[in-house]
Amino acid sequence: MIGFLLKRREPQIFAAILVLIALISTRFPGFAAPANLAEVFNDTAILIVLALGQMAVILTRCIDLSVAANLALSGMIVALLNAAHPDLPLAVLILVALVSGLLLGAINGLLVWKVGIPSIVVTLGTLAVYRGVIFLLAGGAWVNAHQMSAVFLNMPRSVILGLPVLAWTGVLIVALGVLVIRYTGFGRALYAVGGNPVAAVYAGLDVGRTQFLAFCLSGLLSGLCGYFWVSRYAVAYVDVANGFELDVIAACVIGGVSIGGGIGSVAGTVLGAIFLGVIKNALPVVNISPFWQMAISGSVIIIAVVFNARAEKKRGRLILKQARTAS
Amino acid sequence: MSHSAFTLVRPDARPTTSPTLAPEPSTEPGKRPLLTMTGISKSFPGVRALNGVTLDLYSGEVTALIGENGAGKSTLVKILTGIYQPDEGEIVIEGRPTLLPGAQAATEAGIAAIHQETVLFDELTVAENIYIGHQPRTRLGLIDWAIMNRNAARVLDELEARIDPTMRLKDLGIAQRHLVAIGRALSVHSRIVIMDEPTAALSHKEVEELYHVVERLKAGDRAILFISHKFEEVFRLADRYTVFRDGSVVGAGEMADVKSADLVRMMVGRSVDQVFPKTDVAIGPTVMQVRGFSHPTEFADISFDLHRGEILGIYGLVGAGRSEFAQALFGITRPSAGTVTIEGKPVTIRRPSDAIGAGLVYVPEERGRHGAVLPMSIAANIGMASLGRTSKAGFLDLARECQLARTYAERLELRASALNQPVGTLSGGNQQKVVIGKWLATEPRIIVLDEPTKGIDIGSKAAVHAFMSELAGAGLSVVMISSELPEVLGMADRILVMREGRMAGILARTNATPEKLVNLATGNETGAAA
């Protein structure tokens, strides 16, 4: 049982997070206080949600580099709508953000599925396009807090049962993520398609369609996060969340999602995102410059990849052994 | 390019390093082989692939290596090219015992292999492909393009190949690619050239060109090992032959002394009783009718009926289009014409899920690579093709899936500690069971098995055969694609033989003999009368 725990990725990251928090507490005792940890979680909620969408995409052997651009564009659309029509109910705005995100994700998915372009190329392209569209929509202008309605700004912050709505949304999405990944044919297909595309085809699963749906899911969640981001930081402009896609992918990788597809778990991804969140929140507290933060985040990613590679090498050996007996 | 310096070294070396040539009559007393393999054995877990094999290659001669699939030809090639190490035996080149611990050593020993699917680089030029790994350098250590192109042109000239060395490989046809691969062998001054079914993918005209190249290589005093299924080309090209069966040499000699009927007899002369024969099952009504099934390039006009409880064998040489036919039937590729009727209803199969829905499943040949998703659990793998049935209102019923998995794991005697164990942690044989369990879990009416016993040992083969009988007994219809004559003859109620994408005939088991099948599959005229 202990050996099993050591082999699994999730307990490893969980332990790493605990060690990290303990280390930070030695220099800043308040860090481990429940209120502060809740704050860290709230701050990480968007990363968690995006990372879950990204995980679905990476499981199918694709990658979505456009999540942050999608977030920024969807966020800009709702910010502009809110500024122009302050009376529109918030539910409508959130629906608009979801639909916008879904459509942008579907564009990625269709290009991958029907046109057959590698996802890294597709999303590198749409990343730039989506940012460009923000500029066109807003004419390069910012939408600031004073242009946004109170409801629009306050919803994510309102506290229910001790946690802000944003954090609760994160919890809800994680729960839905577990449900979809574990208890639906789509969730199963994600693993099959990425783990062995040929076998998936033979089993009657549609590889392209599954990838398309993964991009739609990633887009949908990006749209949702678009609203939350704009509302939380009370501003929308072209460069919102610039480069955030790298944090999202990093969270997946740290959480044990294999870039080669087919391996990963909701728990691992969530923990990977929290790990990054703790680092980002802690380093300023203990007075480490932002540049060190980047270096540390980067190193963590590489260490995580080395771990993944070792785990996969073991798997590779098994395949080789089998191939030799088969010949 | 005068490396004709490798005339036979027959100095004071050793008296004879090739003592026990099986039935080989030492033709010319002075003629000694360039390469001799003696007593070569090689085993893999559960399989003895080569058993005390002896082979001689002479410079300026073509030796044909003949045998059924799985007879050990590929293993021998891998030993000669340094990929496998023999368990026993000796390789002597020019009188010197030689070890070939790796591909590099084989190249240095002057051995080059041209494979069925040549391993070349599409995006590089012809010259780069020929000289990859040993490009001529300038004094500064940079690649000397001028010399490389000039040398490549010279190598291609020797093959009388009209190919511009600066062309990119992707712009060449298959035959020209072969020439480039052969050119690569020449560029490293190979004296021993192994050609593994080089004509498998060539058109008639291209084959003629290749024959010509082989003649050129012979004229260049090289020893050629020519592996082929096709008697026509063996008789046309080879000076000597060696026949493998079940990892042993069953015949060797000069082509002048042998007829094709003799070769067939040597190839297939195996007792059929080592397979587990099909138990008698009452053959029921027609389950599936296939009519005029065709593909734009791979096969044409396949028609047959399949009955309940029947095992239909599909026999043919590698490349005859059997797997391609099965894959089109299963909806992986699109046929160009033809109809399929299952239980009286015409069915349109556009994708595998349609086939599975119609009760038809296909178990691919490479079950390890194409069948299992290794990181996924046993239960998830077994349930993978039955997601529709294990879901309720869009949600998976994990308990139901687990029950399904348990049923088939028990039925197939799967050895695993838990059903949530990743399939990647199982042994190869147990992985195969998971894959088969996945298909049975869909409760098919028709199951197509592609080479069900390829690469497994005799004991497991019997288990697979027993299992197939059980399936037929349970009322399934089985289509078994197989290249192994004993298996086809022992298991199939009827045998459909394919040759070059077409049906060469359908025989009832009572009517079939090894010779008939081989003759149908190879298009050997001498046997057509038999």
Interface residues (C-beta under 8 A of the other chain):
Chain A: L179 R182 Y183 T184 G185 G187 R188 A189 Y191 A192 G195 N196 V198 A199 A200 V201 Y202 A203 G204 L205 D206 G262 I263 R315 L318 I319 K321 Q322 A323 R324 T325 A326 S327
Chain B: F44 P45 G46 V47 S74 T75 F330 I332 R351 P352 S353 A355 I356 Y362 P364 E366 G368 R369 H370 G371 A372 V373 L374 P375 M376 A380 G383 M384 A385 L387 G388 S391 G394 F395 L396 L398 G424 T425 S427 G428 Q431 V435 K438 K454 G455
